[in-house]
């Protein structure tokens, strides 16, 4: 007797991908793994993999990150898109749910399972040919990061908790994301006004770009 709810329609596979950002010596980096197996063996890719049949999507993203890079993520994830183009995965029809997050400076990735030959933080501005459609996913994540840095808390996270960020540090972060450096001074003052900066931070420092 056939099991209930069997349909003639083929079902696509579902994967999760996670784009994680951090800063190393003031430069924004993205977390990538080098694929060990085909398809795209030897190419850089975002951490990710197939969703288990009974697994919540966010749990899958955290699991794949831990398995492929050795990093355990306790902070929030934010969905950045659903990537569905037919042919994006040569193994068959695959839909990817993508997430993004930002981590404070410091975590060191280590390739943690046979899917990943290497795991590393790569400078965001370094030109790379990524597997699948991961360049498109990364572009969406970069736009997400730009918005979240402008809003404040993610920018402070990337700049590190101590010492408080100064004007040149914020200007450098803004330049890397294509944001106007002249916005750095007002951004610092806003962060101080809403209580996001330690009192020793220099929110009142005059912004040379606006003088």
Secondary structure, 3 states (H helix, E strand, C coil): CCCCCCCCCCCCEEEEEEEEEEEECCEEEEEEEEECCCCCCCCEECEEEECCCCCCHHHHHHHHHHHHHCCCCCCCCEEEEEECCCCCCCCCCEEEEEEEEECCCCCCCCCCCCCEEEEEEEECCCCCCECCCHHHHHHHHHHHHHHHHHHCHHHHHHHCCCCCCCHHHHHHHHHHCCCCCCHHHHHHHHHHHCCCCCCCCCCCCCCHHHC
